[in-house]
Amino acid sequence: MKHEEHALQRTYGGVSFLKKWGTVIGFLILFSFFSLMRPAVFPQWNNLRNVIEQIATLSIVSAGVTIVMITGDFDLSVGSLASLTGVITALLMNNGIGVFPSILAGLGLGLAGNTVDLRGNTYFRESAEFWNTESEKLRCAIRKDIRNVARACCQNA
């Protein structure tokens, strides 16, 4: 290693440390702060379980997006498809369909929507951005219709 590289490494040694451990240090600082501010609530098991339950869906979607990005693609429709399947599953459960059939229907919808999205991206590679935009518009329209149906069901109940 050359002398200049050693000097550069010494100068920015703290930066490389923060790049490696900054997230963990930030987490520990935030955890300590909130634990000191609300010691009866924040560091309790029920709160930790609640936080884990709240980030479960986001973690699953993030893992899927990470895989898509590793393959060199960029697909923003994963999040909207996850929310659409969640809404459909919840509506089915709310309307008396059992938990297991509702979950299967949600998984089926997610699989079908992803298959349509992948087919479009494969066959229309040069216009993948157009395909994602159009499928996003379709999902938004479907979500809007579902919300209107849900509002009507809630008002009639």
Backbone torsions as a table, in degrees:
resi	resn	phi	psi	omega
1	MET	NA	138.2	-177.9
2	LYS	-76.7	162.5	-179.4
3	HIS	-61.3	-40.0	-178.9
4	GLU	-63.8	-37.6	-179.7
5	GLU	-67.3	-37.9	176.4
6	HIS	-63.1	-42.8	-179.6
7	ALA	-64.5	-41.0	178.7
8	LEU	-64.4	-41.2	-179.9
9	GLN	-65.9	-39.3	178.2
10	ARG	-67.3	-40.0	-177.5
11	THR	-65.2	-42.8	-176.0
12	TYR	-106.0	24.8	179.5
13	GLY	-62.4	-39.1	178.5
14	GLY	-65.8	-34.8	179.2
15	VAL	-65.8	-42.3	179.9
16	SER	-67.6	-34.0	176.1
17	PHE	-63.6	-44.3	179.3
18	LEU	-67.6	-35.0	176.8
19	LYS	-62.3	-37.2	-176.9
20	LYS	-80.0	-42.2	-171.2
21	TRP	-116.1	2.7	-175.2
22	GLY	-59.6	-41.7	-179.4
23	THR	-65.0	-43.1	179.7
24	VAL	-65.5	-43.3	179.4
25	ILE	-63.3	-44.5	177.6
26	GLY	-60.4	-42.1	177.8
27	PHE	-61.4	-45.9	-179.1
28	LEU	-64.1	-38.2	177.7
29	ILE	-64.6	-47.3	179.1
30	LEU	-63.2	-43.4	179.6
31	PHE	-61.9	-44.2	179.4
32	SER	-63.5	-43.7	-179.4
33	PHE	-60.2	-51.4	-177.5
34	PHE	-69.9	-30.3	175.8
35	SER	-67.1	-37.8	177.3
36	LEU	-71.8	-35.6	-178.0
37	MET	-74.4	-36.9	-179.0
38	ARG	-133.7	68.9	-174.4
39	PRO	-66.0	-22.7	-178.9
40	ALA	-82.8	-15.2	-173.8
41	VAL	-118.8	-52.1	-167.2
42	PHE	-65.5	-50.6	-175.1
43	PRO	-81.2	17.0	-177.9
44	GLN	-85.7	156.4	-178.1
45	TRP	-62.6	-39.4	-179.2
46	ASN	-61.8	-38.7	178.1
47	ASN	-67.1	-43.3	178.7
48	LEU	-61.6	-42.9	178.6
49	ARG	-63.0	-40.0	178.0
50	ASN	-62.4	-44.5	178.8
51	VAL	-62.3	-43.5	179.8
52	ILE	-62.9	-41.6	178.4
53	GLU	-64.5	-35.9	-178.2
54	GLN	-71.6	-30.4	-177.1
55	ILE	-97.8	1.8	-176.6
56	ALA	-60.4	-50.1	-178.4
57	THR	-63.5	-43.8	179.6
58	LEU	-62.0	-37.6	178.9
59	SER	-65.8	-41.4	179.4
60	ILE	-65.1	-45.4	178.9
61	VAL	-64.1	-40.3	179.0
62	SER	-62.6	-38.5	177.2
63	ALA	-63.2	-42.0	178.0
64	GLY	-64.0	-43.3	179.1
65	VAL	-65.3	-37.1	178.2
66	THR	-61.2	-43.9	178.8
67	ILE	-63.0	-41.9	178.9
68	VAL	-61.9	-42.3	-178.9
69	MET	-70.3	-33.9	178.2
70	ILE	-63.0	-35.4	179.5
71	THR	-76.6	-2.3	175.8
72	GLY	92.8	10.2	179.3
73	ASP	-103.1	170.6	176.9
74	PHE	-142.6	111.4	-173.3
75	ASP	-132.7	112.9	-178.9
76	LEU	-88.6	-3.3	-174.1
77	SER	-80.5	-6.9	-178.2
78	VAL	-62.0	-44.6	-178.6
79	GLY	-65.2	-43.3	-178.9
80	SER	-69.4	-34.7	177.3
81	LEU	-67.6	-38.2	177.4
82	ALA	-64.3	-42.0	179.3
83	SER	-69.5	-36.9	178.1
84	LEU	-63.1	-45.2	179.2
85	THR	-65.8	-34.5	176.5
86	GLY	-64.9	-41.4	179.2
87	VAL	-65.5	-45.0	179.9
88	ILE	-61.8	-45.3	179.8
89	THR	-60.9	-44.8	179.9
90	ALA	-65.0	-41.0	178.5
91	LEU	-63.5	-41.2	178.8
92	LEU	-63.5	-44.1	178.5
93	MET	-63.4	-39.5	-177.8
94	ASN	-68.9	-26.3	-178.6
95	ASN	-95.8	20.3	171.3
96	GLY	94.1	-3.3	175.0
97	ILE	-73.1	144.7	-178.4
98	GLY	-64.5	163.8	-178.7
99	VAL	-63.0	-49.3	-176.6
100	PHE	-63.8	-47.3	177.1
101	PRO	-63.5	-34.4	179.0
102	SER	-65.9	-42.2	178.9
103	ILE	-65.5	-42.2	177.6
104	LEU	-62.1	-41.2	178.1
105	ALA	-63.3	-42.3	177.8
106	GLY	-63.0	-43.1	177.5
107	LEU	-64.4	-40.2	177.8
108	GLY	-63.3	-42.5	177.8
109	LEU	-63.2	-42.9	178.2
110	GLY	-62.5	-42.0	178.2
111	LEU	-64.7	-44.4	179.7
112	ALA	-64.5	-44.9	179.5
113	GLY	-63.4	-39.9	178.4
114	ASN	-67.9	-38.0	178.4
115	THR	-63.3	-44.1	178.3
116	VAL	-62.2	-43.2	-179.9
117	ASP	-63.2	-44.5	179.9
118	LEU	-66.2	-41.3	177.8
119	ARG	-58.8	-45.9	179.8
120	GLY	-62.4	-42.2	179.5
121	ASN	-67.9	-31.6	-180.0
122	THR	-74.5	-48.2	-176.1
123	TYR	-78.0	-26.2	-178.4
124	PHE	-119.2	49.8	-175.7
125	ARG	-54.3	-41.4	-177.8
126	GLU	-69.8	-21.3	178.7
127	SER	-119.3	36.3	-178.7
128	ALA	-61.9	-35.5	179.1
129	GLU	-63.8	-41.5	176.9
130	PHE	-62.4	-44.8	-178.4
131	TRP	-61.8	-45.0	179.3
132	ASN	-62.6	-40.3	179.5
133	THR	-64.4	-44.3	-179.4
134	GLU	-67.7	-41.5	178.8
135	SER	-67.4	-32.2	176.0
136	GLU	-66.5	-41.0	177.7
137	LYS	-63.0	-41.0	179.1
138	LEU	-63.1	-45.3	179.2
139	ARG	-63.1	-39.0	178.6
140	CYS	-64.1	-40.8	178.3
141	ALA	-64.4	-42.0	179.0
142	ILE	-64.4	-43.4	179.0
143	ARG	-61.6	-39.7	179.0
144	LYS	-62.9	-43.2	177.5
145	ASP	-63.3	-41.3	180.0
146	ILE	-63.3	-42.4	178.5
147	ARG	-62.2	-40.7	178.8
148	ASN	-63.7	-41.4	177.7
149	VAL	-64.7	-42.2	-179.5
150	ALA	-63.9	-41.9	177.9
151	ARG	-61.9	-42.9	-179.9
152	ALA	-63.7	-41.7	178.6
153	CYS	-64.2	-40.5	-179.0
154	CYS	-69.9	-34.6	179.7
155	GLN	-72.4	-32.3	-179.8
156	ASN	-79.7	-20.2	-176.6
157	ALA	-76.0	NA	NA
